[in-house]
Amino acid sequence: MPGAVTPGASYSTGTMASQTTNGMAIAALVCGILGIVSCGYTFFVAPVLAIIFGVIAKKQIAQRAQAGAGLATAGLVLGIIGVVISVLIILFFVLAVFSSSTTTTP
């Protein structure tokens, strides 16, 4: 009989196991974006966390064959940029304080 179902037959749903995105990679990207958007207000906290999470995520992704390598790389790059911005802001304030304190009036 056409279209008859045989008892006990198993059918595949056609779905394949999907890769999970590494959580550290997502955290790296979020911290990296926060470090850039805050323009140095978080100073070294968010950018340094982005760098740490990015490095850990890249290692985990290689070991576990997970998705998220691009997120980890983006978080790492944004973290480095955030550290550079923080250093420049601190240098600006230090130079501004020293330049104003060296000015003498008669």
VENUR-V957775 format. One record per residue. PSI is psi in radians with two decimals (* if undefined). Layout:
PSI
PSI
This chain:
2.20
2.44
0.10
2.49
2.23
2.31
2.38
-0.01
2.44
2.46
2.46
2.48
-0.17
0.05
2.48
2.74
2.21
2.66
2.50
2.57
2.34
2.26
-0.59
-0.58
-0.71
-0.75
-0.67
-0.77
-0.76
-0.80
-0.65
-0.76
-0.75
-0.69
-0.61
-0.81
-0.62
-0.14
0.78
-0.09
-0.49
-0.03
-2.08
-0.08
-1.10
-0.79
-0.68
-0.70
-0.67
-0.72
-0.79
-0.86
-0.64
-0.75
-0.79
-0.74
-0.72
-0.68
-0.78
-0.69
-0.70
-0.66
-0.70
-0.05
0.83
2.93
2.83
0.25
-0.67
-0.67
-0.73
-0.74
-0.75
-0.74
-0.70
-0.81
-0.78
-0.62
-0.75
-0.75
-0.70
-0.67
-0.74
-0.76
-0.75
-0.74
-0.74
-0.68
-0.76
-0.77
-0.72
-0.82
-0.70
-0.79
-0.63
-0.70
-0.80
-0.61
-0.55
-0.47
-0.35
-0.17
2.17
2.54
2.47
*
